[in-house]
Amino acid sequence: MAKFLQFLFVLGIAGAVLFYGASAQAQLPRTWVSASGSDANGCGLTAPCKTFNGAIAKTASGGQVTCLDAGDFGDGSTVNITKSIAISCNAGTAGVYGGGITAITVNVAGTDKVYLRGIDVEGGGTGNVGIAFTGAGELHVENCLIRGFSHGIEIFNTAAAALYVADTVAAENGVSGIWVATSVGATGANLSVSLERVQVTNN
């Protein structure tokens, strides 16, 4: 009986080690999304995910999510970014539909950097915010189209933050194309904003 219990103990330790190893490997430095993918996949090149949220969950901090083809990678839910990551989409039109909601939220620490490249963010005239940037850190928005929201890009920082927007169009948004503010009473919430080749039209 004692030997049997000892065997079960060793087996349990081995199982825990294997589980830990599998969990550690779940975070990949690079993942992919595809219109024909599934969030049940591992998000690798040959088994891509369906949504940005699905891929972000399986991407290590500082990693990259790449679009394999055109598609709506928001799937009706807000894309939540809480760590350093790059989402790069140059293969066709990569969309995030945000009708009635905020399409993308970025809330990261002061040391984090987020890159959003080549995304069509569509609010359908009822969206709240296209890209909402709160907290701190850096947000880079490049070669994107943001339209049909109350605010195209909204930054409302509570700590030191920087927003860089380049080669991007914010159009047909009900209140503002780009709205910038610092949280009331926030201490040390210094804000840097850089706009290069940005079109803000008919907002």
PyMOL commands that place a pseudoatom at each C-alpha (Angstrom):
pseudoatom trace, name=CA, resn=MET, resi=1, chain=A, elem=C, hetatm=0, pos=[0.000, 0.000, 0.000]
pseudoatom trace, name=CA, resn=ALA, resi=2, chain=A, elem=C, hetatm=0, pos=[2.822, 2.392, 0.913]
pseudoatom trace, name=CA, resn=LYS, resi=3, chain=A, elem=C, hetatm=0, pos=[4.557, 1.735, -2.419]
pseudoatom trace, name=CA, resn=PHE, resi=4, chain=A, elem=C, hetatm=0, pos=[1.276, 2.306, -4.256]
pseudoatom trace, name=CA, resn=LEU, resi=5, chain=A, elem=C, hetatm=0, pos=[0.762, 5.676, -2.535]
pseudoatom trace, name=CA, resn=GLN, resi=6, chain=A, elem=C, hetatm=0, pos=[4.360, 6.618, -3.277]
pseudoatom trace, name=CA, resn=PHE, resi=7, chain=A, elem=C, hetatm=0, pos=[3.744, 5.787, -6.943]
pseudoatom trace, name=CA, resn=LEU, resi=8, chain=A, elem=C, hetatm=0, pos=[0.640, 7.997, -7.013]
pseudoatom trace, name=CA, resn=PHE, resi=9, chain=A, elem=C, hetatm=0, pos=[2.616, 10.847, -5.416]
pseudoatom trace, name=CA, resn=VAL, resi=10, chain=A, elem=C, hetatm=0, pos=[5.389, 10.611, -8.005]
pseudoatom trace, name=CA, resn=LEU, resi=11, chain=A, elem=C, hetatm=0, pos=[2.810, 10.357, -10.784]
pseudoatom trace, name=CA, resn=GLY, resi=12, chain=A, elem=C, hetatm=0, pos=[1.090, 13.478, -9.461]
pseudoatom trace, name=CA, resn=ILE, resi=13, chain=A, elem=C, hetatm=0, pos=[4.367, 15.437, -9.407]
pseudoatom trace, name=CA, resn=ALA, resi=14, chain=A, elem=C, hetatm=0, pos=[5.147, 14.356, -12.968]
pseudoatom trace, name=CA, resn=GLY, resi=15, chain=A, elem=C, hetatm=0, pos=[1.687, 15.397, -14.107]
pseudoatom trace, name=CA, resn=ALA, resi=16, chain=A, elem=C, hetatm=0, pos=[2.052, 18.814, -12.479]
pseudoatom trace, name=CA, resn=VAL, resi=17, chain=A, elem=C, hetatm=0, pos=[5.410, 19.362, -14.193]
pseudoatom trace, name=CA, resn=LEU, resi=18, chain=A, elem=C, hetatm=0, pos=[3.948, 18.407, -17.566]
pseudoatom trace, name=CA, resn=PHE, resi=19, chain=A, elem=C, hetatm=0, pos=[0.943, 20.702, -17.013]
pseudoatom trace, name=CA, resn=TYR, resi=20, chain=A, elem=C, hetatm=0, pos=[3.221, 23.595, -16.037]
pseudoatom trace, name=CA, resn=GLY, resi=21, chain=A, elem=C, hetatm=0, pos=[5.352, 23.049, -19.135]
pseudoatom trace, name=CA, resn=ALA, resi=22, chain=A, elem=C, hetatm=0, pos=[2.303, 23.025, -21.395]
pseudoatom trace, name=CA, resn=SER, resi=23, chain=A, elem=C, hetatm=0, pos=[0.968, 26.196, -19.758]
pseudoatom trace, name=CA, resn=ALA, resi=24, chain=A, elem=C, hetatm=0, pos=[4.292, 27.981, -20.138]
pseudoatom trace, name=CA, resn=GLN, resi=25, chain=A, elem=C, hetatm=0, pos=[4.449, 27.080, -23.826]
pseudoatom trace, name=CA, resn=ALA, resi=26, chain=A, elem=C, hetatm=0, pos=[0.921, 28.431, -24.442]
pseudoatom trace, name=CA, resn=GLN, resi=27, chain=A, elem=C, hetatm=0, pos=[2.319, 31.975, -24.713]
pseudoatom trace, name=CA, resn=LEU, resi=28, chain=A, elem=C, hetatm=0, pos=[3.860, 32.357, -28.166]
pseudoatom trace, name=CA, resn=PRO, resi=29, chain=A, elem=C, hetatm=0, pos=[6.086, 35.187, -29.385]
pseudoatom trace, name=CA, resn=ARG, resi=30, chain=A, elem=C, hetatm=0, pos=[4.052, 35.351, -32.593]
pseudoatom trace, name=CA, resn=THR, resi=31, chain=A, elem=C, hetatm=0, pos=[0.497, 34.321, -33.418]
pseudoatom trace, name=CA, resn=TRP, resi=32, chain=A, elem=C, hetatm=0, pos=[-1.815, 34.532, -36.434]
pseudoatom trace, name=CA, resn=VAL, resi=33, chain=A, elem=C, hetatm=0, pos=[-5.501, 35.197, -37.102]
pseudoatom trace, name=CA, resn=SER, resi=34, chain=A, elem=C, hetatm=0, pos=[-7.583, 34.214, -40.119]
pseudoatom trace, name=CA, resn=ALA, resi=35, chain=A, elem=C, hetatm=0, pos=[-11.217, 34.605, -41.179]
pseudoatom trace, name=CA, resn=SER, resi=36, chain=A, elem=C, hetatm=0, pos=[-11.356, 30.816, -41.365]
pseudoatom trace, name=CA, resn=GLY, resi=37, chain=A, elem=C, hetatm=0, pos=[-9.523, 30.250, -38.073]
pseudoatom trace, name=CA, resn=SER, resi=38, chain=A, elem=C, hetatm=0, pos=[-10.788, 29.194, -34.651]
pseudoatom trace, name=CA, resn=ASP, resi=39, chain=A, elem=C, hetatm=0, pos=[-9.989, 30.458, -31.163]
pseudoatom trace, name=CA, resn=ALA, resi=40, chain=A, elem=C, hetatm=0, pos=[-9.794, 26.815, -30.113]
pseudoatom trace, name=CA, resn=ASN, resi=41, chain=A, elem=C, hetatm=0, pos=[-6.616, 26.566, -32.190]
pseudoatom trace, name=CA, resn=GLY, resi=42, chain=A, elem=C, hetatm=0, pos=[-3.129, 27.251, -30.901]
pseudoatom trace, name=CA, resn=CYS, resi=43, chain=A, elem=C, hetatm=0, pos=[-2.911, 30.427, -33.069]
pseudoatom trace, name=CA, resn=GLY, resi=44, chain=A, elem=C, hetatm=0, pos=[0.188, 29.212, -34.917]
pseudoatom trace, name=CA, resn=LEU, resi=45, chain=A, elem=C, hetatm=0, pos=[0.730, 29.812, -38.623]
pseudoatom trace, name=CA, resn=THR, resi=46, chain=A, elem=C, hetatm=0, pos=[-0.925, 26.541, -39.682]
pseudoatom trace, name=CA, resn=ALA, resi=47, chain=A, elem=C, hetatm=0, pos=[-3.703, 26.717, -37.049]
pseudoatom trace, name=CA, resn=PRO, resi=48, chain=A, elem=C, hetatm=0, pos=[-4.627, 30.407, -36.709]
pseudoatom trace, name=CA, resn=CYS, resi=49, chain=A, elem=C, hetatm=0, pos=[-7.149, 31.926, -34.328]
pseudoatom trace, name=CA, resn=LYS, resi=50, chain=A, elem=C, hetatm=0, pos=[-10.403, 33.610, -35.343]
pseudoatom trace, name=CA, resn=THR, resi=51, chain=A, elem=C, hetatm=0, pos=[-10.273, 36.813, -33.256]
pseudoatom trace, name=CA, resn=PHE, resi=52, chain=A, elem=C, hetatm=0, pos=[-7.741, 39.277, -31.922]
pseudoatom trace, name=CA, resn=ASN, resi=53, chain=A, elem=C, hetatm=0, pos=[-8.812, 38.489, -28.356]
pseudoatom trace, name=CA, resn=GLY, resi=54, chain=A, elem=C, hetatm=0, pos=[-8.210, 34.795, -28.949]
pseudoatom trace, name=CA, resn=ALA, resi=55, chain=A, elem=C, hetatm=0, pos=[-4.739, 35.465, -30.334]
pseudoatom trace, name=CA, resn=ILE, resi=56, chain=A, elem=C, hetatm=0, pos=[-3.797, 38.058, -27.691]
pseudoatom trace, name=CA, resn=ALA, resi=57, chain=A, elem=C, hetatm=0, pos=[-4.506, 35.525, -24.944]
pseudoatom trace, name=CA, resn=LYS, resi=58, chain=A, elem=C, hetatm=0, pos=[-1.961, 33.152, -26.506]
pseudoatom trace, name=CA, resn=THR, resi=59, chain=A, elem=C, hetatm=0, pos=[0.688, 35.775, -27.331]
pseudoatom trace, name=CA, resn=ALA, resi=60, chain=A, elem=C, hetatm=0, pos=[3.526, 36.564, -24.958]
pseudoatom trace, name=CA, resn=SER, resi=61, chain=A, elem=C, hetatm=0, pos=[4.043, 40.127, -23.779]
pseudoatom trace, name=CA, resn=GLY, resi=62, chain=A, elem=C, hetatm=0, pos=[6.018, 41.979, -26.433]
pseudoatom trace, name=CA, resn=GLY, resi=63, chain=A, elem=C, hetatm=0, pos=[4.876, 39.544, -29.127]
pseudoatom trace, name=CA, resn=GLN, resi=64, chain=A, elem=C, hetatm=0, pos=[3.004, 40.065, -32.391]
pseudoatom trace, name=CA, resn=VAL, resi=65, chain=A, elem=C, hetatm=0, pos=[-0.370, 39.091, -33.834]
pseudoatom trace, name=CA, resn=THR, resi=66, chain=A, elem=C, hetatm=0, pos=[-0.388, 38.928, -37.649]
pseudoatom trace, name=CA, resn=CYS, resi=67, chain=A, elem=C, hetatm=0, pos=[-3.388, 38.753, -39.998]
pseudoatom trace, name=CA, resn=LEU, resi=68, chain=A, elem=C, hetatm=0, pos=[-3.186, 36.062, -42.663]
pseudoatom trace, name=CA, resn=ASP, resi=69, chain=A, elem=C, hetatm=0, pos=[-6.133, 37.428, -44.656]
pseudoatom trace, name=CA, resn=ALA, resi=70, chain=A, elem=C, hetatm=0, pos=[-9.010, 39.894, -44.616]
pseudoatom trace, name=CA, resn=GLY, resi=71, chain=A, elem=C, hetatm=0, pos=[-11.752, 39.522, -42.021]
pseudoatom trace, name=CA, resn=ASP, resi=72, chain=A, elem=C, hetatm=0, pos=[-13.574, 40.884, -38.973]
pseudoatom trace, name=CA, resn=PHE, resi=73, chain=A, elem=C, hetatm=0, pos=[-11.337, 39.923, -36.087]
pseudoatom trace, name=CA, resn=GLY, resi=74, chain=A, elem=C, hetatm=0, pos=[-13.342, 41.631, -33.349]
pseudoatom trace, name=CA, resn=ASP, resi=75, chain=A, elem=C, hetatm=0, pos=[-16.291, 39.227, -33.624]
pseudoatom trace, name=CA, resn=GLY, resi=76, chain=A, elem=C, hetatm=0, pos=[-18.671, 41.729, -32.028]
pseudoatom trace, name=CA, resn=SER, resi=77, chain=A, elem=C, hetatm=0, pos=[-16.684, 42.041, -28.807]
pseudoatom trace, name=CA, resn=THR, resi=78, chain=A, elem=C, hetatm=0, pos=[-14.318, 44.733, -27.545]
pseudoatom trace, name=CA, resn=VAL, resi=79, chain=A, elem=C, hetatm=0, pos=[-10.681, 43.905, -28.275]
pseudoatom trace, name=CA, resn=ASN, resi=80, chain=A, elem=C, hetatm=0, pos=[-8.913, 44.263, -24.917]
pseudoatom trace, name=CA, resn=ILE, resi=81, chain=A, elem=C, hetatm=0, pos=[-5.164, 44.923, -24.813]
pseudoatom trace, name=CA, resn=THR, resi=82, chain=A, elem=C, hetatm=0, pos=[-3.471, 44.897, -21.410]
pseudoatom trace, name=CA, resn=LYS, resi=83, chain=A, elem=C, hetatm=0, pos=[0.174, 44.195, -22.316]
pseudoatom trace, name=CA, resn=SER, resi=84, chain=A, elem=C, hetatm=0, pos=[2.881, 45.125, -24.806]
pseudoatom trace, name=CA, resn=ILE, resi=85, chain=A, elem=C, hetatm=0, pos=[1.881, 43.724, -28.183]
pseudoatom trace, name=CA, resn=ALA, resi=86, chain=A, elem=C, hetatm=0, pos=[1.819, 44.504, -31.911]
pseudoatom trace, name=CA, resn=ILE, resi=87, chain=A, elem=C, hetatm=0, pos=[-1.165, 43.742, -34.134]
pseudoatom trace, name=CA, resn=SER, resi=88, chain=A, elem=C, hetatm=0, pos=[0.003, 43.966, -37.729]
pseudoatom trace, name=CA, resn=CYS, resi=89, chain=A, elem=C, hetatm=0, pos=[-2.401, 43.511, -40.622]
pseudoatom trace, name=CA, resn=ASN, resi=90, chain=A, elem=C, hetatm=0, pos=[-1.227, 44.155, -44.163]
pseudoatom trace, name=CA, resn=ALA, resi=91, chain=A, elem=C, hetatm=0, pos=[-2.967, 41.220, -45.887]
pseudoatom trace, name=CA, resn=GLY, resi=92, chain=A, elem=C, hetatm=0, pos=[-6.245, 42.701, -47.110]
pseudoatom trace, name=CA, resn=THR, resi=93, chain=A, elem=C, hetatm=0, pos=[-8.761, 44.551, -44.958]
pseudoatom trace, name=CA, resn=ALA, resi=94, chain=A, elem=C, hetatm=0, pos=[-8.518, 43.552, -41.311]
pseudoatom trace, name=CA, resn=GLY, resi=95, chain=A, elem=C, hetatm=0, pos=[-11.611, 44.846, -39.581]
pseudoatom trace, name=CA, resn=VAL, resi=96, chain=A, elem=C, hetatm=0, pos=[-12.934, 45.334, -36.070]
pseudoatom trace, name=CA, resn=TYR, resi=97, chain=A, elem=C, hetatm=0, pos=[-16.641, 46.183, -35.912]
pseudoatom trace, name=CA, resn=GLY, resi=98, chain=A, elem=C, hetatm=0, pos=[-17.667, 48.178, -32.851]
pseudoatom trace, name=CA, resn=GLY, resi=99, chain=A, elem=C, hetatm=0, pos=[-21.342, 48.995, -33.351]
pseudoatom trace, name=CA, resn=GLY, resi=100, chain=A, elem=C, hetatm=0, pos=[-22.789, 49.985, -29.966]
pseudoatom trace, name=CA, resn=ILE, resi=101, chain=A, elem=C, hetatm=0, pos=[-19.523, 49.312, -28.130]
pseudoatom trace, name=CA, resn=THR, resi=102, chain=A, elem=C, hetatm=0, pos=[-15.917, 50.481, -27.845]
pseudoatom trace, name=CA, resn=ALA, resi=103, chain=A, elem=C, hetatm=0, pos=[-14.046, 48.545, -30.510]
pseudoatom trace, name=CA, resn=ILE, resi=104, chain=A, elem=C, hetatm=0, pos=[-10.518, 48.457, -29.024]
pseudoatom trace, name=CA, resn=THR, resi=105, chain=A, elem=C, hetatm=0, pos=[-9.345, 49.328, -25.521]
pseudoatom trace, name=CA, resn=VAL, resi=106, chain=A, elem=C, hetatm=0, pos=[-5.687, 49.740, -24.583]
pseudoatom trace, name=CA, resn=ASN, resi=107, chain=A, elem=C, hetatm=0, pos=[-4.962, 49.863, -20.861]
pseudoatom trace, name=CA, resn=VAL, resi=108, chain=A, elem=C, hetatm=0, pos=[-1.319, 49.064, -20.162]
pseudoatom trace, name=CA, resn=ALA, resi=109, chain=A, elem=C, hetatm=0, pos=[1.475, 49.848, -17.721]
pseudoatom trace, name=CA, resn=GLY, resi=110, chain=A, elem=C, hetatm=0, pos=[3.935, 52.688, -18.161]
pseudoatom trace, name=CA, resn=THR, resi=111, chain=A, elem=C, hetatm=0, pos=[6.621, 50.388, -19.564]
pseudoatom trace, name=CA, resn=ASP, resi=112, chain=A, elem=C, hetatm=0, pos=[4.338, 48.806, -22.189]
pseudoatom trace, name=CA, resn=LYS, resi=113, chain=A, elem=C, hetatm=0, pos=[4.184, 49.630, -25.897]
pseudoatom trace, name=CA, resn=VAL, resi=114, chain=A, elem=C, hetatm=0, pos=[1.276, 48.732, -28.186]
pseudoatom trace, name=CA, resn=TYR, resi=115, chain=A, elem=C, hetatm=0, pos=[1.290, 48.866, -32.001]
pseudoatom trace, name=CA, resn=LEU, resi=116, chain=A, elem=C, hetatm=0, pos=[-1.890, 48.737, -34.124]
pseudoatom trace, name=CA, resn=ARG, resi=117, chain=A, elem=C, hetatm=0, pos=[-1.169, 48.601, -37.835]
pseudoatom trace, name=CA, resn=GLY, resi=118, chain=A, elem=C, hetatm=0, pos=[-3.446, 48.246, -40.882]
pseudoatom trace, name=CA, resn=ILE, resi=119, chain=A, elem=C, hetatm=0, pos=[-6.833, 47.906, -39.140]
pseudoatom trace, name=CA, resn=ASP, resi=120, chain=A, elem=C, hetatm=0, pos=[-10.226, 49.197, -40.350]
pseudoatom trace, name=CA, resn=VAL, resi=121, chain=A, elem=C, hetatm=0, pos=[-12.170, 50.076, -37.185]
pseudoatom trace, name=CA, resn=GLU, resi=122, chain=A, elem=C, hetatm=0, pos=[-15.860, 50.535, -38.041]
pseudoatom trace, name=CA, resn=GLY, resi=123, chain=A, elem=C, hetatm=0, pos=[-18.557, 51.731, -35.635]
pseudoatom trace, name=CA, resn=GLY, resi=124, chain=A, elem=C, hetatm=0, pos=[-21.557, 51.739, -37.976]
pseudoatom trace, name=CA, resn=GLY, resi=125, chain=A, elem=C, hetatm=0, pos=[-22.649, 55.137, -36.658]
pseudoatom trace, name=CA, resn=THR, resi=126, chain=A, elem=C, hetatm=0, pos=[-23.491, 53.706, -33.217]
pseudoatom trace, name=CA, resn=GLY, resi=127, chain=A, elem=C, hetatm=0, pos=[-20.046, 52.895, -31.854]
pseudoatom trace, name=CA, resn=ASN, resi=128, chain=A, elem=C, hetatm=0, pos=[-18.809, 54.469, -28.629]
pseudoatom trace, name=CA, resn=VAL, resi=129, chain=A, elem=C, hetatm=0, pos=[-15.039, 54.783, -29.168]
pseudoatom trace, name=CA, resn=GLY, resi=130, chain=A, elem=C, hetatm=0, pos=[-12.935, 53.321, -31.966]
pseudoatom trace, name=CA, resn=ILE, resi=131, chain=A, elem=C, hetatm=0, pos=[-9.677, 53.072, -30.007]
pseudoatom trace, name=CA, resn=ALA, resi=132, chain=A, elem=C, hetatm=0, pos=[-9.768, 53.978, -26.301]
pseudoatom trace, name=CA, resn=PHE, resi=133, chain=A, elem=C, hetatm=0, pos=[-6.356, 54.505, -24.701]
pseudoatom trace, name=CA, resn=THR, resi=134, chain=A, elem=C, hetatm=0, pos=[-6.354, 54.769, -20.904]
pseudoatom trace, name=CA, resn=GLY, resi=135, chain=A, elem=C, hetatm=0, pos=[-3.755, 54.350, -18.216]
pseudoatom trace, name=CA, resn=ALA, resi=136, chain=A, elem=C, hetatm=0, pos=[-0.154, 54.794, -19.328]
pseudoatom trace, name=CA, resn=GLY, resi=137, chain=A, elem=C, hetatm=0, pos=[2.515, 53.511, -21.729]
pseudoatom trace, name=CA, resn=GLU, resi=138, chain=A, elem=C, hetatm=0, pos=[2.767, 54.052, -25.480]
pseudoatom trace, name=CA, resn=LEU, resi=139, chain=A, elem=C, hetatm=0, pos=[0.219, 53.503, -28.235]
pseudoatom trace, name=CA, resn=HIS, resi=140, chain=A, elem=C, hetatm=0, pos=[1.219, 53.579, -31.901]
pseudoatom trace, name=CA, resn=VAL, resi=141, chain=A, elem=C, hetatm=0, pos=[-1.591, 53.677, -34.492]
pseudoatom trace, name=CA, resn=GLU, resi=142, chain=A, elem=C, hetatm=0, pos=[-0.399, 53.310, -38.078]
pseudoatom trace, name=CA, resn=ASN, resi=143, chain=A, elem=C, hetatm=0, pos=[-2.201, 53.031, -41.416]
pseudoatom trace, name=CA, resn=CYS, resi=144, chain=A, elem=C, hetatm=0, pos=[-5.657, 52.629, -39.844]
pseudoatom trace, name=CA, resn=LEU, resi=145, chain=A, elem=C, hetatm=0, pos=[-9.159, 53.866, -40.728]
pseudoatom trace, name=CA, resn=ILE, resi=146, chain=A, elem=C, hetatm=0, pos=[-11.459, 54.726, -37.799]
pseudoatom trace, name=CA, resn=ARG, resi=147, chain=A, elem=C, hetatm=0, pos=[-15.040, 55.781, -38.542]
pseudoatom trace, name=CA, resn=GLY, resi=148, chain=A, elem=C, hetatm=0, pos=[-18.617, 55.701, -37.312]
pseudoatom trace, name=CA, resn=PHE, resi=149, chain=A, elem=C, hetatm=0, pos=[-18.010, 56.234, -33.569]
pseudoatom trace, name=CA, resn=SER, resi=150, chain=A, elem=C, hetatm=0, pos=[-18.649, 59.059, -31.118]
pseudoatom trace, name=CA, resn=HIS, resi=151, chain=A, elem=C, hetatm=0, pos=[-14.868, 59.414, -30.738]
pseudoatom trace, name=CA, resn=GLY, resi=152, chain=A, elem=C, hetatm=0, pos=[-12.478, 57.905, -33.272]
pseudoatom trace, name=CA, resn=ILE, resi=153, chain=A, elem=C, hetatm=0, pos=[-9.459, 57.772, -30.975]
pseudoatom trace, name=CA, resn=GLU, resi=154, chain=A, elem=C, hetatm=0, pos=[-9.870, 58.720, -27.322]
pseudoatom trace, name=CA, resn=ILE, resi=155, chain=A, elem=C, hetatm=0, pos=[-6.975, 59.075, -24.919]
pseudoatom trace, name=CA, resn=PHE, resi=156, chain=A, elem=C, hetatm=0, pos=[-7.806, 59.590, -21.249]
pseudoatom trace, name=CA, resn=ASN, resi=157, chain=A, elem=C, hetatm=0, pos=[-4.613, 58.905, -19.349]
pseudoatom trace, name=CA, resn=THR, resi=158, chain=A, elem=C, hetatm=0, pos=[-4.143, 58.539, -15.607]
pseudoatom trace, name=CA, resn=ALA, resi=159, chain=A, elem=C, hetatm=0, pos=[-0.312, 58.405, -15.773]
pseudoatom trace, name=CA, resn=ALA, resi=160, chain=A, elem=C, hetatm=0, pos=[2.467, 59.410, -18.167]
pseudoatom trace, name=CA, resn=ALA, resi=161, chain=A, elem=C, hetatm=0, pos=[1.502, 58.269, -21.671]
pseudoatom trace, name=CA, resn=ALA, resi=162, chain=A, elem=C, hetatm=0, pos=[2.354, 58.814, -25.327]
pseudoatom trace, name=CA, resn=LEU, resi=163, chain=A, elem=C, hetatm=0, pos=[0.156, 58.517, -28.431]
pseudoatom trace, name=CA, resn=TYR, resi=164, chain=A, elem=C, hetatm=0, pos=[1.679, 58.277, -31.906]
pseudoatom trace, name=CA, resn=VAL, resi=165, chain=A, elem=C, hetatm=0, pos=[-0.641, 58.299, -34.931]
pseudoatom trace, name=CA, resn=ALA, resi=166, chain=A, elem=C, hetatm=0, pos=[0.640, 58.092, -38.504]
pseudoatom trace, name=CA, resn=ASP, resi=167, chain=A, elem=C, hetatm=0, pos=[-0.889, 57.573, -41.974]
pseudoatom trace, name=CA, resn=THR, resi=168, chain=A, elem=C, hetatm=0, pos=[-4.336, 57.207, -40.422]
pseudoatom trace, name=CA, resn=VAL, resi=169, chain=A, elem=C, hetatm=0, pos=[-7.842, 58.528, -41.201]
pseudoatom trace, name=CA, resn=ALA, resi=170, chain=A, elem=C, hetatm=0, pos=[-10.436, 59.357, -38.518]
pseudoatom trace, name=CA, resn=ALA, resi=171, chain=A, elem=C, hetatm=0, pos=[-13.675, 60.252, -40.292]
pseudoatom trace, name=CA, resn=GLU, resi=172, chain=A, elem=C, hetatm=0, pos=[-17.454, 60.401, -39.820]
pseudoatom trace, name=CA, resn=ASN, resi=173, chain=A, elem=C, hetatm=0, pos=[-17.230, 60.246, -36.017]
pseudoatom trace, name=CA, resn=GLY, resi=174, chain=A, elem=C, hetatm=0, pos=[-20.097, 61.999, -34.222]
pseudoatom trace, name=CA, resn=VAL, resi=175, chain=A, elem=C, hetatm=0, pos=[-18.157, 63.998, -31.625]
pseudoatom trace, name=CA, resn=SER, resi=176, chain=A, elem=C, hetatm=0, pos=[-14.441, 63.970, -32.474]
pseudoatom trace, name=CA, resn=GLY, resi=177, chain=A, elem=C, hetatm=0, pos=[-11.874, 62.285, -34.626]
pseudoatom trace, name=CA, resn=ILE, resi=178, chain=A, elem=C, hetatm=0, pos=[-9.175, 62.350, -31.927]
pseudoatom trace, name=CA, resn=TRP, resi=179, chain=A, elem=C, hetatm=0, pos=[-10.077, 63.341, -28.350]
pseudoatom trace, name=CA, resn=VAL, resi=180, chain=A, elem=C, hetatm=0, pos=[-7.305, 63.933, -25.827]
pseudoatom trace, name=CA, resn=ALA, resi=181, chain=A, elem=C, hetatm=0, pos=[-7.632, 64.530, -22.098]
pseudoatom trace, name=CA, resn=THR, resi=182, chain=A, elem=C, hetatm=0, pos=[-5.915, 63.836, -18.797]
pseudoatom trace, name=CA, resn=SER, resi=183, chain=A, elem=C, hetatm=0, pos=[-7.838, 62.306, -15.910]
pseudoatom trace, name=CA, resn=VAL, resi=184, chain=A, elem=C, hetatm=0, pos=[-8.931, 64.940, -13.400]
pseudoatom trace, name=CA, resn=GLY, resi=185, chain=A, elem=C, hetatm=0, pos=[-6.643, 64.970, -10.373]
pseudoatom trace, name=CA, resn=ALA, resi=186, chain=A, elem=C, hetatm=0, pos=[-4.122, 62.580, -11.956]
pseudoatom trace, name=CA, resn=THR, resi=187, chain=A, elem=C, hetatm=0, pos=[-0.616, 63.277, -10.670]
pseudoatom trace, name=CA, resn=GLY, resi=188, chain=A, elem=C, hetatm=0, pos=[2.259, 63.023, -13.143]
pseudoatom trace, name=CA, resn=ALA, resi=189, chain=A, elem=C, hetatm=0, pos=[-0.083, 62.266, -16.034]
pseudoatom trace, name=CA, resn=ASN, resi=190, chain=A, elem=C, hetatm=0, pos=[2.153, 63.896, -18.626]
pseudoatom trace, name=CA, resn=LEU, resi=191, chain=A, elem=C, hetatm=0, pos=[0.919, 63.316, -22.149]
pseudoatom trace, name=CA, resn=SER, resi=192, chain=A, elem=C, hetatm=0, pos=[2.741, 63.346, -25.472]
pseudoatom trace, name=CA, resn=VAL, resi=193, chain=A, elem=C, hetatm=0, pos=[0.846, 63.233, -28.773]
pseudoatom trace, name=CA, resn=SER, resi=194, chain=A, elem=C, hetatm=0, pos=[2.430, 62.961, -32.215]
pseudoatom trace, name=CA, resn=LEU, resi=195, chain=A, elem=C, hetatm=0, pos=[0.383, 63.107, -35.455]
pseudoatom trace, name=CA, resn=GLU, resi=196, chain=A, elem=C, hetatm=0, pos=[2.003, 62.508, -38.837]
pseudoatom trace, name=CA, resn=ARG, resi=197, chain=A, elem=C, hetatm=0, pos=[0.092, 62.428, -42.134]
pseudoatom trace, name=CA, resn=VAL, resi=198, chain=A, elem=C, hetatm=0, pos=[-3.223, 62.092, -40.265]
pseudoatom trace, name=CA, resn=GLN, resi=199, chain=A, elem=C, hetatm=0, pos=[-6.579, 63.041, -41.820]
pseudoatom trace, name=CA, resn=VAL, resi=200, chain=A, elem=C, hetatm=0, pos=[-9.366, 64.049, -39.427]
pseudoatom trace, name=CA, resn=THR, resi=201, chain=A, elem=C, hetatm=0, pos=[-12.430, 64.748, -41.564]
pseudoatom trace, name=CA, resn=ASN, resi=202, chain=A, elem=C, hetatm=0, pos=[-16.181, 65.321, -41.183]
pseudoatom trace, name=CA, resn=ASN, resi=203, chain=A, elem=C, hetatm=0, pos=[-16.286, 64.582, -37.464]
for i in range(1, 203): cmd.bond("trace and resi %d" % i, "trace and resi %d" % (i + 1))
show_as sticks, trace
zoom trace
